[in-house]
Amino acid sequence: MPNDSTFAIQTQALSKHYGRNGEIKALQSLNLEIRQGELFGFLGPNGAGKSTTIRTLLGFLHPTSGSASVLGLDVVKDSVAIRRRVGYLPSGFAVYDYMSGREYLDHMRALSGRPSLLRHRIMEALELSDTILKRPVRDYSRGMRQKIGVVQAMETDPELLILDEPSEGLDPLMQRSLQELLLERVGLGRTVFFSSHLISEVERICSRVAIVRGGQLVALESVESLVRFRRRRIEALVARKPLRLTATAGISNLKFTSEGKTGVRISCDAEAAAIPNFIKRLQSAGLRDLLVEAASLEEAFMSYYGSSTRNTVQMAPEVATPLSRTRRAPAKRTTTTRKVTKRPAAKRPAAKRPAAKRPAAKRKGSR
């Protein structure tokens, strides 16, 4: 494929299939262009194809078809050169247990052939002390191991960071510190490409987001565009039922439940843009309690499919098809089981009939 120096990552119809006949389509015709200096989020539920994409970009997997380049280098022919220039944090990061944290970091830096430039800066941000680094890795918690992984990926200040679920195992404070580190690197001209299944994470820091599901790209949007499609769940308690409050633009599934003297419980789904005006209406009815709950990633997907006019709307029924087939199978088994259990039960009354004649025989003998 033609390489453009303005792009850190380019893919063209990139596909990866597994199985003897390629029946497992982990990645299908992915087209991406990620600019130099961009903080790009790669969203999707578990099993969507995020890790497969990343491993293919780094040359750990060879594509079934299509092509890709990283930093202008072909992912098949130049995979070793790519890995020398990229900082990589894999999902489910594993560490050599027999080493200390410092020994592991020194070992990985030596393998990269690059000097350590940012180790102390990252350690400070993630609250990693020299004392902790002296301890054996086998004594580390999951979150501590993840911090070590972040340090080894970032300490040589690579021009491109590829991070697969970097917040995995980190507490909220450390997640925020990591996000600030990534923003800092992008501000200095570095490129960050990271996958996540947390929509809130990419909303805070990314300029653009790609969404994959079932191995296919279903959305490629700026964060502002993505948020427009995201819905939230609202639960409110008001003193009295608001007058003329009905489902309007941006408000759906509106329900009212009387709670006696406590008031009226109102629940609905709302688009982000409609929430401020809706809350004003609730305040006029004596708002007593309010809960605005962010939608899950899956709900955001479904909201996006329902609102979009792109071809990505077709993804929902395609993904749902195998699920519906799976649900029918247990129903058939249940029906078969019931038929088997009823047959023995039908024979039992017939076995009792001879016993019913015995009293009659005794009566004849007594006469």
C-alpha beads as a LAMMPS data file, in Angstrom:
LAMMPS data file: protein, C-alpha beads

367 atoms
366 bonds

1 atom types
1 bond types

-500.0 500.0 xlo xhi
-500.0 500.0 ylo yhi
-500.0 500.0 zlo zhi

Masses

1 110.0

Atoms # bond

1 1 1 0.000 0.000 0.000
2 1 1 1.215 3.589 -0.538
3 1 1 2.800 5.082 2.573
4 1 1 2.023 8.636 3.655
5 1 1 4.439 10.168 6.155
6 1 1 1.621 12.205 7.683
7 1 1 0.042 9.011 9.023
8 1 1 1.441 6.981 11.902
9 1 1 -0.844 4.025 11.094
10 1 1 -2.609 3.110 7.858
11 1 1 -4.659 0.008 7.113
12 1 1 -6.365 -0.941 3.878
13 1 1 -8.987 -3.708 3.880
14 1 1 -7.011 -5.387 6.674
15 1 1 -8.470 -8.804 7.540
16 1 1 -7.517 -11.683 9.802
17 1 1 -9.357 -15.016 9.714
18 1 1 -8.820 -18.176 11.735
19 1 1 -9.849 -21.780 11.211
20 1 1 -9.141 -24.323 8.497
21 1 1 -11.479 -22.577 6.059
22 1 1 -11.205 -19.095 7.543
23 1 1 -14.623 -19.394 9.145
24 1 1 -13.629 -17.345 12.225
25 1 1 -13.421 -13.742 11.024
26 1 1 -11.583 -11.919 13.806
27 1 1 -10.974 -8.856 11.624
28 1 1 -12.762 -7.861 8.431
29 1 1 -11.703 -5.198 5.911
30 1 1 -10.468 -2.631 8.413
31 1 1 -9.626 0.795 6.971
32 1 1 -7.929 3.256 9.306
33 1 1 -5.734 6.342 8.920
34 1 1 -4.230 7.693 12.149
35 1 1 -2.343 10.946 11.853
36 1 1 1.005 11.761 13.403
37 1 1 0.541 13.443 16.785
38 1 1 -2.972 12.086 17.287
39 1 1 -4.407 10.488 20.419
40 1 1 -6.641 7.849 18.900
41 1 1 -9.046 5.595 20.788
42 1 1 -9.949 2.108 19.603
43 1 1 -13.219 1.068 21.229
44 1 1 -15.087 -2.187 21.362
45 1 1 -16.413 -4.863 23.709
46 1 1 -14.289 -7.863 24.607
47 1 1 -13.774 -10.067 21.563
48 1 1 -14.456 -7.265 19.081
49 1 1 -11.078 -7.576 17.339
50 1 1 -9.065 -4.863 19.102
51 1 1 -6.163 -7.057 20.208
52 1 1 -6.100 -8.862 16.864
53 1 1 -5.704 -5.510 15.117
54 1 1 -2.871 -4.450 17.389
55 1 1 -0.982 -7.740 17.085
56 1 1 -1.309 -7.570 13.318
57 1 1 0.030 -4.011 13.240
58 1 1 3.078 -5.125 15.222
59 1 1 3.753 -8.193 13.078
60 1 1 2.896 -10.777 15.723
61 1 1 0.096 -11.937 13.401
62 1 1 0.131 -11.956 9.617
63 1 1 -2.994 -10.604 7.910
64 1 1 -5.149 -12.958 5.883
65 1 1 -5.687 -10.206 3.341
66 1 1 -5.288 -6.465 2.986
67 1 1 -2.285 -4.402 4.055
68 1 1 -1.082 -2.034 6.760
69 1 1 1.822 0.262 7.530
70 1 1 3.135 1.647 10.804
71 1 1 5.390 4.719 10.716
72 1 1 5.652 4.202 6.957
73 1 1 6.862 0.599 7.332
74 1 1 5.074 -2.495 6.080
75 1 1 3.732 -4.612 8.941
76 1 1 4.790 -7.892 7.300
77 1 1 8.168 -7.034 5.777
78 1 1 9.368 -4.556 8.418
79 1 1 7.850 -5.879 11.645
80 1 1 11.161 -5.951 13.555
81 1 1 11.981 -2.354 12.580
82 1 1 8.468 -1.304 13.633
83 1 1 8.808 -2.854 17.091
84 1 1 12.105 -1.029 17.637
85 1 1 10.354 2.312 17.185
86 1 1 7.091 1.595 19.003
87 1 1 6.265 1.438 22.697
88 1 1 3.874 -1.460 23.230
89 1 1 1.776 -2.539 26.205
90 1 1 -0.128 -5.793 25.568
91 1 1 -3.431 -6.711 27.140
92 1 1 -2.994 -9.077 30.089
93 1 1 0.559 -7.835 30.599
94 1 1 2.834 -10.530 32.089
95 1 1 6.168 -10.066 33.874
96 1 1 9.057 -12.411 34.743
97 1 1 8.247 -13.293 38.348
98 1 1 11.824 -14.118 39.350
99 1 1 13.029 -10.565 38.598
100 1 1 12.598 -7.413 40.615
101 1 1 10.705 -4.535 39.031
102 1 1 13.949 -2.689 38.296
103 1 1 15.630 -5.763 36.787
104 1 1 12.665 -6.284 34.494
105 1 1 12.629 -2.669 33.306
106 1 1 16.387 -2.711 32.697
107 1 1 16.068 -5.965 30.781
108 1 1 13.288 -4.659 28.512
109 1 1 15.092 -1.374 27.892
110 1 1 18.264 -3.256 26.898
111 1 1 16.241 -5.330 24.424
112 1 1 14.848 -2.170 22.839
113 1 1 18.350 -0.742 22.329
114 1 1 17.130 2.722 23.332
115 1 1 18.053 4.839 26.373
116 1 1 15.691 5.376 29.270
117 1 1 14.464 8.968 29.120
118 1 1 11.208 9.078 31.052
119 1 1 11.412 6.379 33.729
120 1 1 11.499 8.700 36.740
121 1 1 8.801 10.964 35.284
122 1 1 6.416 8.042 34.788
123 1 1 7.281 6.451 38.130
124 1 1 6.451 9.712 39.865
125 1 1 3.110 10.037 38.056
126 1 1 2.129 6.435 38.846
127 1 1 3.444 6.536 42.436
128 1 1 6.131 3.915 41.918
129 1 1 9.048 4.293 44.340
130 1 1 12.576 2.876 44.185
131 1 1 11.679 0.691 47.165
132 1 1 8.853 -0.910 45.224
133 1 1 11.085 -1.551 42.219
134 1 1 13.526 -3.485 44.423
135 1 1 10.840 -5.994 45.385
136 1 1 10.326 -9.228 43.390
137 1 1 7.620 -8.956 40.750
138 1 1 5.906 -12.063 42.163
139 1 1 4.911 -9.942 45.174
140 1 1 3.229 -7.278 43.046
141 1 1 -0.511 -6.802 42.822
142 1 1 -2.237 -6.752 39.453
143 1 1 -2.325 -2.951 39.445
144 1 1 1.370 -2.749 40.332
145 1 1 2.283 -5.049 37.450
146 1 1 0.237 -2.886 35.102
147 1 1 2.192 0.166 36.221
148 1 1 5.439 -1.646 35.392
149 1 1 4.005 -2.361 31.963
150 1 1 3.215 1.304 31.404
151 1 1 6.752 2.299 32.408
152 1 1 8.407 -0.210 30.055
153 1 1 6.215 0.982 27.155
154 1 1 6.820 4.697 27.686
155 1 1 10.242 5.137 29.274
156 1 1 12.224 5.346 25.989
157 1 1 9.864 8.085 24.733
158 1 1 8.901 6.268 21.496
159 1 1 7.384 8.207 18.601
160 1 1 4.365 5.879 18.624
161 1 1 2.655 4.250 21.619
162 1 1 0.378 1.264 21.001
163 1 1 -1.413 0.343 24.207
164 1 1 -3.891 -2.516 24.557
165 1 1 -6.233 -1.833 27.501
166 1 1 -3.660 0.299 29.391
167 1 1 -6.028 1.104 32.288
168 1 1 -6.677 -2.555 33.069
169 1 1 -6.140 -3.159 36.785
170 1 1 -5.483 0.504 37.660
171 1 1 -7.572 2.340 40.229
172 1 1 -9.398 5.538 39.126
173 1 1 -6.656 7.879 40.403
174 1 1 -3.950 6.007 38.500
175 1 1 -6.166 5.895 35.411
176 1 1 -6.366 9.678 35.515
177 1 1 -2.589 9.976 35.978
178 1 1 -2.025 7.719 32.979
179 1 1 -4.389 9.818 30.883
180 1 1 -2.438 12.957 31.798
181 1 1 0.807 11.248 30.772
182 1 1 -0.650 10.341 27.388
183 1 1 -1.904 13.883 26.823
184 1 1 1.544 15.179 27.731
185 1 1 3.256 12.954 25.146
186 1 1 0.802 13.918 22.413
187 1 1 1.397 17.578 23.240
188 1 1 5.070 16.960 22.411
189 1 1 4.267 15.459 19.023
190 1 1 4.068 11.752 19.860
191 1 1 1.252 9.514 18.593
192 1 1 -0.883 7.333 20.866
193 1 1 -3.106 4.502 19.666
194 1 1 -4.838 2.634 22.463
195 1 1 -7.683 0.181 22.757
196 1 1 -10.273 0.187 25.482
197 1 1 -13.737 -1.081 26.328
198 1 1 -14.316 1.974 28.578
199 1 1 -16.105 4.680 26.622
200 1 1 -15.570 7.230 29.417
201 1 1 -11.804 6.810 29.120
202 1 1 -11.577 7.751 25.460
203 1 1 -14.098 10.567 25.847
204 1 1 -11.766 12.405 28.196
205 1 1 -8.615 12.418 26.123
206 1 1 -9.089 11.259 22.519
207 1 1 -9.607 13.439 19.481
208 1 1 -11.042 10.624 17.363
209 1 1 -12.464 7.199 18.095
210 1 1 -12.951 4.043 16.035
211 1 1 -15.523 1.493 17.162
212 1 1 -15.207 -2.155 16.168
213 1 1 -17.662 -4.938 16.742
214 1 1 -17.569 -8.482 15.463
215 1 1 -14.291 -7.739 13.702
216 1 1 -15.755 -4.893 11.634
217 1 1 -15.394 -1.135 11.837
218 1 1 -18.826 0.248 12.689
219 1 1 -17.921 3.874 13.430
220 1 1 -15.057 6.287 12.936
221 1 1 -15.917 9.575 14.567
222 1 1 -14.611 12.518 16.496
223 1 1 -15.409 12.295 20.189
224 1 1 -17.914 15.142 19.858
225 1 1 -19.862 13.221 17.237
226 1 1 -19.789 10.025 19.284
227 1 1 -21.137 11.710 22.411
228 1 1 -24.168 12.991 20.509
229 1 1 -25.315 9.397 20.038
230 1 1 -24.680 8.328 23.593
231 1 1 -27.754 7.993 25.796
232 1 1 -28.113 8.168 29.549
233 1 1 -30.574 6.694 31.987
234 1 1 -32.412 9.162 34.237
235 1 1 -34.204 8.303 37.495
236 1 1 -35.879 11.168 39.350
237 1 1 -38.232 11.655 42.276
238 1 1 -40.514 14.720 42.130
239 1 1 -43.160 16.031 44.500
240 1 1 -45.908 15.970 41.842
241 1 1 -46.314 14.798 38.303
242 1 1 -45.141 17.511 35.868
243 1 1 -47.818 18.892 33.598
244 1 1 -47.598 18.020 29.909
245 1 1 -44.370 16.062 30.334
246 1 1 -44.220 13.590 27.464
247 1 1 -41.536 11.844 25.457
248 1 1 -40.034 14.463 23.157
249 1 1 -36.953 14.741 20.974
250 1 1 -34.064 13.144 22.824
251 1 1 -36.317 11.594 25.521
252 1 1 -37.677 8.057 25.253
253 1 1 -39.091 5.230 27.425
254 1 1 -40.682 7.784 29.771
255 1 1 -42.412 6.136 32.771
256 1 1 -44.253 7.481 35.838
257 1 1 -44.696 5.549 39.088
258 1 1 -46.643 6.935 42.021
259 1 1 -44.981 6.465 45.408
260 1 1 -47.765 7.878 47.544
261 1 1 -46.794 10.733 49.832
262 1 1 -43.156 10.423 48.774
263 1 1 -43.954 11.723 45.295
264 1 1 -43.752 10.480 41.728
265 1 1 -40.885 8.405 40.366
266 1 1 -39.896 9.259 36.787
267 1 1 -37.566 7.194 34.614
268 1 1 -36.478 7.629 31.006
269 1 1 -33.643 7.376 28.497
270 1 1 -32.189 10.683 27.345
271 1 1 -29.687 11.951 24.831
272 1 1 -26.991 14.166 26.326
273 1 1 -28.224 17.317 24.584
274 1 1 -31.775 16.909 25.951
275 1 1 -30.834 16.471 29.619
276 1 1 -30.527 20.173 30.725
277 1 1 -34.042 21.131 29.571
278 1 1 -35.486 17.920 30.983
279 1 1 -34.007 18.629 34.411
280 1 1 -35.529 22.137 34.351
281 1 1 -38.947 20.577 33.829
282 1 1 -38.317 18.265 36.774
283 1 1 -37.296 21.181 38.998
284 1 1 -40.593 22.914 38.276
285 1 1 -42.366 19.824 39.651
286 1 1 -40.425 19.823 42.933
287 1 1 -37.338 17.746 42.236
288 1 1 -36.351 15.690 45.319
289 1 1 -33.855 13.172 44.000
290 1 1 -31.997 12.706 40.724
291 1 1 -29.742 10.028 39.221
292 1 1 -28.188 10.415 35.765
293 1 1 -26.433 7.184 34.862
294 1 1 -24.019 6.928 31.950
295 1 1 -24.905 4.363 29.338
296 1 1 -22.766 1.264 28.985
297 1 1 -20.658 0.811 25.879
298 1 1 -23.127 -1.720 24.499
299 1 1 -26.004 0.729 24.992
300 1 1 -23.988 3.446 23.287
301 1 1 -23.442 1.082 20.359
302 1 1 -27.137 0.335 20.021
303 1 1 -27.985 4.025 20.270
304 1 1 -25.465 4.762 17.559
305 1 1 -26.847 2.071 15.253
306 1 1 -30.363 3.330 15.719
307 1 1 -29.456 6.945 14.942
308 1 1 -26.947 6.454 12.138
309 1 1 -27.836 6.423 8.456
310 1 1 -24.550 4.812 7.469
311 1 1 -24.071 1.226 6.388
312 1 1 -22.985 0.456 9.947
313 1 1 -26.661 0.199 10.917
314 1 1 -26.680 -3.188 9.214
315 1 1 -24.214 -4.544 11.761
316 1 1 -26.829 -5.032 14.485
317 1 1 -28.932 -7.733 12.783
318 1 1 -25.820 -9.494 11.461
319 1 1 -24.349 -9.790 14.950
320 1 1 -27.708 -10.775 16.433
321 1 1 -28.234 -13.660 14.003
322 1 1 -25.905 -16.211 15.658
323 1 1 -27.237 -15.263 19.089
324 1 1 -30.808 -16.059 18.082
325 1 1 -29.736 -19.448 16.753
326 1 1 -28.033 -20.226 20.035
327 1 1 -31.198 -19.468 21.972
328 1 1 -33.362 -21.862 19.945
329 1 1 -31.206 -24.899 20.710
330 1 1 -31.932 -25.092 24.466
331 1 1 -35.680 -24.860 23.752
332 1 1 -35.534 -27.987 21.608
333 1 1 -33.625 -29.924 24.243
334 1 1 -36.159 -28.977 26.890
335 1 1 -39.059 -30.255 24.766
336 1 1 -37.331 -33.571 24.143
337 1 1 -36.615 -34.056 27.836
338 1 1 -40.247 -33.556 28.786
339 1 1 -41.432 -36.230 26.349
340 1 1 -39.035 -38.784 27.791
341 1 1 -40.108 -38.164 31.370
342 1 1 -43.804 -38.473 30.551
343 1 1 -43.598 -41.962 29.012
344 1 1 -42.746 -43.851 32.242
345 1 1 -45.428 -41.902 34.079
346 1 1 -48.086 -43.078 31.598
347 1 1 -47.326 -46.760 32.265
348 1 1 -47.663 -46.624 36.061
349 1 1 -51.487 -46.605 36.259
350 1 1 -51.606 -49.775 34.084
351 1 1 -49.363 -51.625 36.546
352 1 1 -51.791 -50.979 39.412
353 1 1 -54.837 -52.551 37.729
354 1 1 -54.164 -56.184 38.827
355 1 1 -53.853 -55.037 42.422
356 1 1 -57.363 -53.613 42.258
357 1 1 -58.863 -57.100 41.554
358 1 1 -57.420 -58.809 44.645
359 1 1 -59.955 -57.449 47.131
360 1 1 -62.759 -58.715 44.880
361 1 1 -61.309 -62.256 44.919
362 1 1 -61.167 -62.316 48.725
363 1 1 -64.775 -61.303 48.970
364 1 1 -65.840 -64.247 46.835
365 1 1 -63.913 -66.644 49.046
366 1 1 -65.520 -65.317 52.225
367 1 1 -68.981 -65.840 50.886

Bonds

1 1 1 2
2 1 2 3
3 1 3 4
4 1 4 5
5 1 5 6
6 1 6 7
7 1 7 8
8 1 8 9
9 1 9 10
10 1 10 11
11 1 11 12
12 1 12 13
13 1 13 14
14 1 14 15
15 1 15 16
16 1 16 17
17 1 17 18
18 1 18 19
19 1 19 20
20 1 20 21
21 1 21 22
22 1 22 23
23 1 23 24
24 1 24 25
25 1 25 26
26 1 26 27
27 1 27 28
28 1 28 29
29 1 29 30
30 1 30 31
31 1 31 32
32 1 32 33
33 1 33 34
34 1 34 35
35 1 35 36
36 1 36 37
37 1 37 38
38 1 38 39
39 1 39 40
40 1 40 41
41 1 41 42
42 1 42 43
43 1 43 44
44 1 44 45
45 1 45 46
46 1 46 47
47 1 47 48
48 1 48 49
49 1 49 50
50 1 50 51
51 1 51 52
52 1 52 53
53 1 53 54
54 1 54 55
55 1 55 56
56 1 56 57
57 1 57 58
58 1 58 59
59 1 59 60
60 1 60 61
61 1 61 62
62 1 62 63
63 1 63 64
64 1 64 65
65 1 65 66
66 1 66 67
67 1 67 68
68 1 68 69
69 1 69 70
70 1 70 71
71 1 71 72
72 1 72 73
73 1 73 74
74 1 74 75
75 1 75 76
76 1 76 77
77 1 77 78
78 1 78 79
79 1 79 80
80 1 80 81
81 1 81 82
82 1 82 83
83 1 83 84
84 1 84 85
85 1 85 86
86 1 86 87
87 1 87 88
88 1 88 89
89 1 89 90
90 1 90 91
91 1 91 92
92 1 92 93
93 1 93 94
94 1 94 95
95 1 95 96
96 1 96 97
97 1 97 98
98 1 98 99
99 1 99 100
100 1 100 101
101 1 101 102
102 1 102 103
103 1 103 104
104 1 104 105
105 1 105 106
106 1 106 107
107 1 107 108
108 1 108 109
109 1 109 110
110 1 110 111
111 1 111 112
112 1 112 113
113 1 113 114
114 1 114 115
115 1 115 116
116 1 116 117
117 1 117 118
118 1 118 119
119 1 119 120
120 1 120 121
121 1 121 122
122 1 122 123
123 1 123 124
124 1 124 125
125 1 125 126
126 1 126 127
127 1 127 128
128 1 128 129
129 1 129 130
130 1 130 131
131 1 131 132
132 1 132 133
133 1 133 134
134 1 134 135
135 1 135 136
136 1 136 137
137 1 137 138
138 1 138 139
139 1 139 140
140 1 140 141
141 1 141 142
142 1 142 143
143 1 143 144
144 1 144 145
145 1 145 146
146 1 146 147
147 1 147 148
148 1 148 149
149 1 149 150
150 1 150 151
151 1 151 152
152 1 152 153
153 1 153 154
154 1 154 155
155 1 155 156
156 1 156 157
157 1 157 158
158 1 158 159
159 1 159 160
160 1 160 161
161 1 161 162
162 1 162 163
163 1 163 164
164 1 164 165
165 1 165 166
166 1 166 167
167 1 167 168
168 1 168 169
169 1 169 170
170 1 170 171
171 1 171 172
172 1 172 173
173 1 173 174
174 1 174 175
175 1 175 176
176 1 176 177
177 1 177 178
178 1 178 179
179 1 179 180
180 1 180 181
181 1 181 182
182 1 182 183
183 1 183 184
184 1 184 185
185 1 185 186
186 1 186 187
187 1 187 188
188 1 188 189
189 1 189 190
190 1 190 191
191 1 191 192
192 1 192 193
193 1 193 194
194 1 194 195
195 1 195 196
196 1 196 197
197 1 197 198
198 1 198 199
199 1 199 200
200 1 200 201
201 1 201 202
202 1 202 203
203 1 203 204
204 1 204 205
205 1 205 206
206 1 206 207
207 1 207 208
208 1 208 209
209 1 209 210
210 1 210 211
211 1 211 212
212 1 212 213
213 1 213 214
214 1 214 215
215 1 215 216
216 1 216 217
217 1 217 218
218 1 218 219
219 1 219 220
220 1 220 221
221 1 221 222
222 1 222 223
223 1 223 224
224 1 224 225
225 1 225 226
226 1 226 227
227 1 227 228
228 1 228 229
229 1 229 230
230 1 230 231
231 1 231 232
232 1 232 233
233 1 233 234
234 1 234 235
235 1 235 236
236 1 236 237
237 1 237 238
238 1 238 239
239 1 239 240
240 1 240 241
241 1 241 242
242 1 242 243
243 1 243 244
244 1 244 245
245 1 245 246
246 1 246 247
247 1 247 248
248 1 248 249
249 1 249 250
250 1 250 251
251 1 251 252
252 1 252 253
253 1 253 254
254 1 254 255
255 1 255 256
256 1 256 257
257 1 257 258
258 1 258 259
259 1 259 260
260 1 260 261
261 1 261 262
262 1 262 263
263 1 263 264
264 1 264 265
265 1 265 266
266 1 266 267
267 1 267 268
268 1 268 269
269 1 269 270
270 1 270 271
271 1 271 272
272 1 272 273
273 1 273 274
274 1 274 275
275 1 275 276
276 1 276 277
277 1 277 278
278 1 278 279
279 1 279 280
280 1 280 281
281 1 281 282
282 1 282 283
283 1 283 284
284 1 284 285
285 1 285 286
286 1 286 287
287 1 287 288
288 1 288 289
289 1 289 290
290 1 290 291
291 1 291 292
292 1 292 293
293 1 293 294
294 1 294 295
295 1 295 296
296 1 296 297
297 1 297 298
298 1 298 299
299 1 299 300
300 1 300 301
301 1 301 302
302 1 302 303
303 1 303 304
304 1 304 305
305 1 305 306
306 1 306 307
307 1 307 308
308 1 308 309
309 1 309 310
310 1 310 311
311 1 311 312
312 1 312 313
313 1 313 314
314 1 314 315
315 1 315 316
316 1 316 317
317 1 317 318
318 1 318 319
319 1 319 320
320 1 320 321
321 1 321 322
322 1 322 323
323 1 323 324
324 1 324 325
325 1 325 326
326 1 326 327
327 1 327 328
328 1 328 329
329 1 329 330
330 1 330 331
331 1 331 332
332 1 332 333
333 1 333 334
334 1 334 335
335 1 335 336
336 1 336 337
337 1 337 338
338 1 338 339
339 1 339 340
340 1 340 341
341 1 341 342
342 1 342 343
343 1 343 344
344 1 344 345
345 1 345 346
346 1 346 347
347 1 347 348
348 1 348 349
349 1 349 350
350 1 350 351
351 1 351 352
352 1 352 353
353 1 353 354
354 1 354 355
355 1 355 356
356 1 356 357
357 1 357 358
358 1 358 359
359 1 359 360
360 1 360 361
361 1 361 362
362 1 362 363
363 1 363 364
364 1 364 365
365 1 365 366
366 1 366 367
